[in-house]
């Protein structure tokens, strides 16, 4: 099949590359000439494991191309994906300007039947807006053309997006009633990805649009719930890791997304919670649970700073903290909504210095933190280390913010020698406090009251 993808960002590039890997001829359109030039040269402007190989393989085979030419992009394909950003507007709603602008451009140029597929995360009712805009553009041109609008939301996890697309848990397709032609084309398109079991779920357009938001809201709710339970566990002397095992063994609950930590970030959960809450308010519903999820997460991003202040006091002048992990999650360089940004800003505000290390996110972190703090503050207060151990040299304590694999089994003896105070603030509960204590390290984790009690007892502290 011939496919056009509007947008060569995260969703568009992964979708286009994976679709071309099944033999389709995919043309990715982007308005950023620098990004298009980089992709044409076989270079990525984002980090996603396995994606570069897929892009280069299919570009070399002529199945994946990149362009800034709107006329060429619309003329190329019957299936036209819109995979453009929907950032939060000032009122928390999803900003649809890019999606709706793409719909207009398609309507201005199409000359035959097309299926316009919303891949972006969009509020309920967006497909109706897309349809109306295309119809209006066709009427302006005096043309009568048949076309379909489909909602096909993405469910990609950053850091595992290529695998998620190639082996999907489900493929959600929202269609207008009786649109058999579009359904046939979408079933054919996704058939290679669901061969061992049909995972394609067909539903109404509005149901598909809501499914994406509901899925992200559920996952975010589980994270915030566990973070609230972690605070309670810490206060009551319980261990959230033991609690997690106890509730996760119930098949009605399951084990996924039950990890306490320093709060969620990224581009999806924060903006999607806000957009869904805005949608609820627009129809007169309070969205109380959504508001609570967002509030708990905002509070959780302060948890590491609070632990540090409780240990060292309000004034951190003269203190230096090693920080492991900058990206909002492992296997990505994405700094959007990253808890590290909140923590670094708070440490610098209190006079501390930061020695930060991340395996891949250093450059995106520099850009994000410059935006947050200004170049002068960043240059004066933050050193970006070459390695995890380099970050420890001369630091009073270590703060673990992102659970990269290389942080999971460190050399505790070397850590103990390098850190002046032999303290670790473990924001992802990677380390057993009792084990670390054998190497002279004091670990303060999230919600591990019982584990902390063991350490105090072993040192004779009251």
N, C-alpha and C positions, 0 to 999 in steps of 0.2 A: 504494500500500500504506500501511497504518497501521503506524507504527514508534514504539516507545518506546526511549529511550536513558537508562539509569541512569548519571548522571554528566555534568555540563556543564563538565568540565575540558578539557584540551587535546585528548585523543583523542575524547571524547564530543561536544564541540562541533563539531569539524571533521567528524566522521562524520555527526552529525545534520544539520548545515548542508548538506553536500554531497549527502546523500541527499534532503533536501527540495528541493534544486535540480533534481532529476529528476522532480518532481511528487508525491513521496510526502508524506504528512502525518505529520510527526515531532513528538513530544512529548519534550522533554528534562527529565529529573527531576534535581534536585540538593537536597541537604539544607541548603545554605547559602542562607538567604533573601536575604542581601545580593547574592550572585552572581546569583540568579534575578531579583531586582529590576533589577539593572543590565542584564541581558540583555533583560528585558522593555521596558526603556527604550531599547534599541538600542545599548547600550554594552558593550564587551568588558572582561574583567578580565585578559586576556593579549594579547601582541602576536604576531600571525601575519599576514604579508602576504596581502592579498586576502580574509581571512576576514570582516572587518567588512561588506564589501559583500555577501557571500553571505548572512550572517545577516540583515542589514537587508532585503534584497530578499525573502527567503522569509518573514520575519516579517510584512512588510507584505502579502504575498499570502495570509497565513493558513496557510501550509504548515509553519511552524516556530513552536512554542510552548514555553514554559518553565513549570515548576511545581515546587512542593515537595510536592504531594499524591500520596502513594503509591497510594491507591485509584484515583484517576483514571489514574495512569500505567500501572498493571497492566491496568486494564480497557480502555485505549485501543487496544491493538495485539495483533496476532498475533505479530509479530516484536519481541522484546525484547532489546536489546543491553545487556550489562554492560560499561561502559567506566569502571571505577573504578581508583584507584591501588593498586599493589601494592608499597609501599616495602619496603626491606630490614629484616628483623628483626635482633635483636642477633646471631644466629648466622649471618647472611648469607642466610638463606632468604627467599623472598618472603612478605611478610605478606599473607595472603588474607582478613583479617577483613572488609574492605569487600565483596569479591566474594561471600563466603559469606553475609554478612548480607543482601545483595541477593537471593541465591537463596532464602533463607528467606522474605523479604517477598513474593517472587513466589509461592512455594508457598502462603502463607497467604491469598492474595487471588485467584488465578486461578480462573476458572470455565469456561474452554473451552480448546481446543487452543492451545498456544503453542510457538514456537521460541525458546528461550533461547540467546543467542549471546554467547559469551565473546569480547569485543574486547580486554579487558585482557591484558597480558603475564603469563601464569600458568604455573607449573610443570606438567610432565607429570603427568597424573592429576587435574587440577583439574576437568575436565569430569565425571569420575566422582563427585567430591565434590558438585558442583552438582546432578547428577542425584539422588544419594542424599538430599540435603537437601530438595529439592523433593518427592520421593516421600514422605519422612517427614512433611512438613507436610501433604500431601494426605491421607495415612493418618490423621493426627491429626484432620483434619476429616471423616473418613469418606467421602472422595470418591475416585472412580476416574476419572481424566482422562488422556488421551493427551497427551504433550508430547515435544518433541525438545530435545536439547542439542547445540549446534554450537560448534566452535572456529574463530574467524575472526580471527586476529591481525592487528594493524595494522602497516603498514610505512611509516609517515609520517616524513619528515625535517622537523624543526623548521626553519622558514624557507621551506619549500616544500611544506607539508602539503596545502594546497588543491589544488595541481597534482598532487601524488602521489595523492591520493584520486580526482581526476577522471580521471587518465590513469595507472592503476596498471601497474607492471611485472608484477605477478601478484596474484591474489586467492586466498589459501589458505583452503580450507574443509575442516574436519575433521568427519567424520560418523560416527555409529554404523553398523555394517554393515546394509545394507538399508533405510536411512532415506530412501526415495525422495521422500517428501513434503517433508521439510526441504530436500533437494537441489533439488527443483523450485522451491521458494520462493526459495532463495538464488540460483539461476541466474537467475530472473526479476528479482530485486532488482538484481543486478550487471550484467545484460545491457546497460543503457545505457552502462556504463563500459568495456565490452570489445567494442564493436561491430565495430571494424576487425580485431580478432584475439582469439580466445578465450584469455584469460589466466587463466581460473579453474582452479585446481588442486585436485581433490578427493582427499582422503586420509583416513586414520584420524584419530580425535580425538587420540591421543597423538603421532602424527607431526606434526600441525599445531601442537600445543603446543611440540614440540621444534624445529620449523622456525624459529619466531620467535627463540628463544634462540640457535640455531645461527647464524642470519644475523647477529645483533648480535655474537656472539662472533667470527665471522670478520672483520667489519669492525674491531672493536677490536684483533684480532690484527695486522691489516695496519698499523694506526697504530703499535702498540707495536713491531712489527718495524722499521718505518722509523725510529722514534726511536732504537732500538738501533743501527741501521746509521748513523744520523747521528752518534752519539757515536763510533763507530768511524772514520767518515770524518774527523771533526774531529781525532782523535788521529793518524791516518795521513797527513793532508794531502790528502785527497781532497775532492771537492765533492759533497754528497748530491744536489744538484739535477741534476747530470750523471748520477749513478748512477740517480736516479729515471727520467730519460728513457731510460736504457739498459735498465732492467729492465721499465719500463712498456710499451715497444714490443713486448714479447713478448705475443702474444694470449692465451697461457695465464695471464698475470699481469694485464695490463690496467693502466690508468692511475689508476683510482679509488682513493681512500683510501691513496695512497702519498706523502702529504705529511708531512714531519717538522715538528714544532712543539713547543708547550709542554705537550702532553698533552691527552687527551680529557676531556670533562666531560659535563654534561647529566644527565638523569634516567634514561636508558636503559642506556647501556653500563656504567657502574659497577655499578648494582644487578643488571643481567642477568648480568654475568660472575660476580658473587658468588652469585646464585641458581643458575646453572648448575653452578658448582663445588660448591655444597651438594648439588644433586641427584646429581652424580657421587659425592660422598662417601657419600651415603645408600645407594648400591647397591655400595659397596666399591671404587669407582674413584678413583685419586689425583687426576685433574684437573691434572696437572703443568703443561700448557701454559696453562691458564686462570690458574693461580696466577702464572705468569711474566708473562703479559699484564698482570695487575693490578699486579704489583710494578714492572714497567718503567714503567707509566703513573704510578704514585705518585712514582717517582724523577724522571720527566720534568717533573712540575709544579714541581720545584725548580731546573730548569736555568737559568732566567733569573736567579733569585736568586744562583745560584752564579757566573754570569758577572759579575754586578754586584759581588759580593764580591771576585772575582778582580781586578777593575779598581780598586775603590775601597778595599778592605780590609774587615776584619770590622766595624769601627765606622763606621756611616753617619750619625752625628750631624752635623747641619748640611747634609746633602745633601737635595736635592729632586728627585724623579723624576716626569716626565710619564708617564702611562699611557694608552695608546689601546686601548680595548676592555675591557669588563667582563663582558659576557655570555659564556657558554661557546662560542658560535658566532655568526656574523652572522645578521641577519634575525630575531632573537628577543631577548626580554628575560629569558630564563631564566638564573638564576644558580646553579642546582643543579650542584654539582661543578665550578664554573668555576675554571680555573687562576688567574684573577685573585685569587681569595680567598686562595689559598695564598701568592701573591707579595706581596700587600699586607700580610698578616699578618707575613711574614718581614721586609719592609722596615721596617715600624713597630717590630718587635721590636728591630731594629738601630739605631733612632733616626732613621730617615729620615722625610721627609714625602712625600706622594703627591698629585699633581694629576691627577685621573682624568677621562676623558671617554668616554662611550659614546652613540651616537646615540639609543638607546631604553631602555637598561637602568638609568638612573640610580636610579629609585625602587626597583626590585627589588634593585639593588645596595646601596642604603642599608639596606634591611630585612635582607638577607643578611649584610652586614658588621657591622651592629649585633648580630645574633645571634652572629657569630663573635667580635667584639672588645669589644662593649659600646659604648654610646653615647658615653661620655666619651672613650675611646681613639680612636674613629672621628672625632669632632668635632675632636679636637686634632690628628690626624695626616693627615686626608684632606680635600682640597678637591675638590668636583665641579665641573668646568669647564663653561662654556657651549658651547664648541666645541673642535675639535682644536687650533687655534692658540692658543686661550686657555689650554689645558693646558700649552703649552710655555713660557709666559712665566715667566721666573725659574727654570726647571728646569735642573739640571745635565745631565740626559740624558733621552732618550725610551725608553720600553719599549713595544713593540707586542705586545699579547696576543691580540687578536681581529682577524680579517682582514676587517673591514668594507670595502665597496667604496670609501668615501670616503678610506680610508687608502692605497689602492693607488698612486695617482699624486699625491703631495703636492708642494707647492712646496718643493723642496729648499733653494733660496736662503733662503726665509723661515725654514725650520727651522734652517739653519745660523746665521742671525742671532739666533734666539731662544734656542737652547740654549747654556748657558755653556760646556760642555765639548765641544759638537758631537759627542756620542756617541749612537748608536741601538742598542739591544738589540732585534733583530728576531726576535720569537718565532714568526713565521709565514713567514719567508723571503719577504717581499714585495719587498724591494729588492735590487738588484744592488750588492754592496759597491763594486765598481770604479767604477760610475756615481756613487754617492753621494760617493765620494772626490773627484770633480771639483768638488763643491760644498763641500769642506772637512769632510765628515761621515765619521766612523769608524763603520762598521756591523759589529756582532757578530751574526751570524746563527746558525742551528742547523745544525751539520754541514757548514759550508762552509769546510773547511780550505784547499782550493785557492784559493778566492776571497780568503780572509784573507791567504794568502801573496802574492797579487798586490798587495794593498794595501801590505803591509810592504815589498815590493820597490820599489814606486813611491815610497815615502817615505824609502827608504834605511835603514829599520830592519833590525836584524840578527835 
